[in-house]
Amino acid sequence: MKKSYVGKKVIVRTNRAGVFFGTLVENDQTSATLSDVRKLWYWDGACAVEELAENGVENPENCKFTVIIPEMQINEWIQIIPCSTKSAKTIEGVKIWKKG
């Protein structure tokens, strides 16, 4: 049974661009559109994206998550994983990582 995650907070792992967090707007077999998107460049307190989606991060002060982009299309996704409420809350609580 195919399940839709549209409207839910998700983590998307891509083929070459990295890992992203946001709300799934739409997706097909090759691309996904997210709103309120952050790139999850480095995280501390989860061993893999699956654990990150389920439990969030344990050490938010050590994480490197980018600024929030209003909308983004992501090509060549490999995984779309729905986030638990706990996970979304911890990811959204991580301070923005930026230059300077």
DOLO-911340 format. One record per residue (C-alpha): x, y, z; residue number from 1. Coordinates in Angstrom, 3 decimals. Layout:
// DOLO-911340
{u=X, v=Y, w=Z, resi=NUM}
...
// end
This chain:
// DOLO-911340
{u=0.000, v=0.000, w=0.000, resi=1}
{u=1.430, v=3.363, w=-1.033, resi=2}
{u=1.333, v=5.984, w=1.705, resi=3}
{u=1.423, v=9.741, w=1.159, resi=4}
{u=3.420, v=11.990, w=3.450, resi=5}
{u=2.191, v=15.209, w=1.825, resi=6}
{u=1.609, v=17.842, w=4.500, resi=7}
{u=3.861, v=16.075, w=7.013, resi=8}
{u=7.289, v=16.990, w=8.346, resi=9}
{u=9.822, v=14.734, w=6.669, resi=10}
{u=13.509, v=14.111, w=6.212, resi=11}
{u=14.615, v=13.651, w=2.610, resi=12}
{u=17.925, v=11.992, w=1.808, resi=13}
{u=19.164, v=12.659, w=-1.699, resi=14}
{u=21.525, v=10.926, w=-4.059, resi=15}
{u=24.126, v=13.716, w=-4.040, resi=16}
{u=22.825, v=16.879, w=-2.371, resi=17}
{u=22.588, v=15.742, w=1.241, resi=18}
{u=19.827, v=15.520, w=3.827, resi=19}
{u=16.922, v=17.973, w=4.169, resi=20}
{u=14.092, v=18.577, w=6.657, resi=21}
{u=10.806, v=20.280, w=5.840, resi=22}
{u=7.121, v=19.836, w=5.081, resi=23}
{u=6.418, v=17.696, w=2.030, resi=24}
{u=4.373, v=19.623, w=-0.535, resi=25}
{u=4.473, v=17.029, w=-3.324, resi=26}
{u=6.647, v=14.307, w=-4.758, resi=27}
{u=6.989, v=11.917, w=-7.649, resi=28}
{u=9.490, v=9.169, w=-8.410, resi=29}
{u=12.404, v=11.555, w=-8.967, resi=30}
{u=11.730, v=14.849, w=-7.188, resi=31}
{u=10.159, v=16.191, w=-4.028, resi=32}
{u=9.051, v=19.705, w=-3.145, resi=33}
{u=9.406, v=20.807, w=0.476, resi=34}
{u=8.396, v=23.975, w=2.267, resi=35}
{u=10.202, v=25.526, w=5.255, resi=36}
{u=13.343, v=23.592, w=4.354, resi=37}
{u=16.621, v=23.214, w=6.225, resi=38}
{u=19.669, v=21.284, w=5.089, resi=39}
{u=20.882, v=19.011, w=7.876, resi=40}
{u=24.612, v=19.265, w=7.286, resi=41}
{u=25.807, v=17.708, w=10.576, resi=42}
{u=23.935, v=16.282, w=13.540, resi=43}
{u=24.944, v=14.948, w=16.934, resi=44}
{u=22.897, v=12.483, w=18.913, resi=45}
{u=21.511, v=10.230, w=16.171, resi=46}
{u=23.421, v=7.575, w=14.250, resi=47}
{u=21.451, v=7.679, w=10.975, resi=48}
{u=18.616, v=9.538, w=9.259, resi=49}
{u=16.126, v=6.929, w=10.451, resi=50}
{u=16.978, v=7.600, w=14.095, resi=51}
{u=17.011, v=11.327, w=13.394, resi=52}
{u=13.452, v=11.078, w=11.995, resi=53}
{u=12.245, v=9.066, w=14.968, resi=54}
{u=14.032, v=10.675, w=17.939, resi=55}
{u=15.563, v=13.935, w=16.718, resi=56}
{u=18.904, v=15.086, w=18.082, resi=57}
{u=20.255, v=14.780, w=21.602, resi=58}
{u=22.907, v=17.507, w=21.322, resi=59}
{u=21.377, v=20.421, w=19.396, resi=60}
{u=24.242, v=22.734, w=20.314, resi=61}
{u=26.587, v=20.593, w=18.199, resi=62}
{u=24.359, v=20.390, w=15.098, resi=63}
{u=24.835, v=22.326, w=11.873, resi=64}
{u=21.452, v=23.012, w=10.249, resi=65}
{u=21.142, v=25.798, w=7.680, resi=66}
{u=18.786, v=28.740, w=7.406, resi=67}
{u=15.157, v=27.992, w=6.547, resi=68}
{u=14.244, v=28.294, w=2.853, resi=69}
{u=10.533, v=28.904, w=2.087, resi=70}
{u=10.378, v=26.258, w=-0.665, resi=71}
{u=12.757, v=23.940, w=-2.499, resi=72}
{u=12.586, v=21.225, w=-5.127, resi=73}
{u=14.874, v=18.304, w=-4.410, resi=74}
{u=15.852, v=15.974, w=-7.242, resi=75}
{u=17.068, v=12.396, w=-7.063, resi=76}
{u=15.725, v=11.642, w=-3.605, resi=77}
{u=16.545, v=8.239, w=-2.112, resi=78}
{u=14.474, v=8.311, w=1.076, resi=79}
{u=11.505, v=10.285, w=2.343, resi=80}
{u=11.049, v=9.543, w=6.038, resi=81}
{u=8.191, v=10.980, w=8.105, resi=82}
{u=9.297, v=12.667, w=11.336, resi=83}
{u=7.799, v=12.074, w=14.733, resi=84}
{u=6.477, v=15.098, w=16.615, resi=85}
{u=9.447, v=14.804, w=18.999, resi=86}
{u=11.935, v=14.730, w=16.135, resi=87}
{u=10.427, v=17.725, w=14.332, resi=88}
{u=10.487, v=19.737, w=17.550, resi=89}
{u=14.179, v=19.048, w=18.213, resi=90}
{u=15.193, v=19.765, w=14.601, resi=91}
{u=13.234, v=23.019, w=14.534, resi=92}
{u=14.867, v=24.002, w=17.819, resi=93}
{u=18.433, v=23.782, w=16.500, resi=94}
{u=20.075, v=27.173, w=16.140, resi=95}
{u=20.677, v=28.291, w=12.551, resi=96}
{u=24.207, v=27.502, w=11.393, resi=97}
{u=25.631, v=30.269, w=9.228, resi=98}
{u=28.807, v=32.137, w=8.415, resi=99}
{u=30.270, v=34.273, w=11.161, resi=100}
// end
